[in-house]
């Protein structure tokens, strides 16, 4: 490459950064020199940086130029800085320096984190093991405990605001105090949206936060209940993509216990549901009280079978997997509505058909029916499961306003499950639960049935779908 070509390439790169409103490498932010763009949000952009003398790495957050003249945005940015400087805790990001750029935009330099958000972890693993839930919740509650003790309410405790740092031991940081509220009376503490509601994320907000009334630390405890549900189940307690409907659900509906969707000890149901009580007086009084209850629920006698692994029993499963086709990279409203419709229909259909809903995530439903010992009855139950799968497939094929980008696989398989004896048996594991090992990797048209699901059935049996390979 010639010197002219290198200069031209640098110029084009710089133009591209400037067009996007991003700062160029080499820009000074106080004692820090910016090295690379990391991410951009609605109000600020974050850059990797190094201290010009010590070489210490940092992340520098700079207010976006487009909103730098908004008094409300400036107030939020200043609030975030003030909150972070008031709290010193190992699970809250540390502030190194605060200042202004040459164009008078405010910035702050903070510790540089590498890893992933809890939101990314849940999306990758669907739902988390109980020990991982406790290991992540403890530092989050410790951070909130420090904030509450300093008179600060976070108001936006969600998975995307929790960062899991790389390396061992695992370090967890609570992020984004931009809409935090000081508990002490302040003129600026009654910042409402134009709709008259407190700012925040509708899918995690407590009723009093939604209504814009007086709030205290218990709005964070409500959000922790929502977070716990998502970590344990793989999805939020209320499923809708309509904001007004989401608000209504948080104001009026009692969430289903997590154990209705996945096999969990009832003690965990009690923890989640108490966090999400509509009346704040009925929630835990502090994050310390909440984490004690969570430790007891996860480490209690119902969490681990005293006699070793739960006994196995033959069962048949109907497994539904929702896929989005090429061209569905963006989750627009129509696509989101149809995805939710498919999952809701599947849950209701399998529940009515007598299946235990052993696993429900953001794109899967696994219903299990235990099989009797007698061969004739066992075969009859498998046939009934195939019928239920066929009926589900036909119902979904006829659903109103189906989005062409959504494809649904319906599969049937028979194998063993681990069952915890109870009035309502709990499915706690087993080969049948690992759908990734027996469900097809590609799209299925019709119903997929494995040989173990159709064993002993004649080829002209109308209840027997043709297995897809």
Buried (B, 14 or more C-beta within 10 A) or exposed (E): EEEEEEEEEEEEEEEEBEEEEBBEBEBBBBBBBBBEBBEBEEBBBBBBBBBEEEEBBBBBBBBBBEBBEBEEBBEBBBBBBBBBEBBEBEBBBBBBBBBEBEEEBBBBBBBBBEBBBBBBBBEEEBBBEBEBBBBBBBBBBBBBBBBBEBBBBBBBBBBBBBBBBEEEEEBBBBBBBBBBBBBEEEEEEEBEEEEEBBBBBBBBBBBBBBBBEEBEBBBBBBBBBBBBBBBBBBBBBBBBBBEEEBBBBBBEEEBBBBBBBBBBBBBBBEBBBBBBBBEBEEBBEBBBBBBEBBBEBBEEEBBEBEEEEBBBBBBBBBBBBBBBEEEBEEEEEEBBBBBBBBBEBBBEBBBEBEBBBBBBBBBBBBBBBBBEEEEEEBBEBBBBBBBBBBBBBEEBEEBEEBBEBBBBBBBBBBBBBBBBEEEEBBBBBBBBBEBEEBBBEEEBEBBBBBEBBBEEBEEEEEBBBEBBE
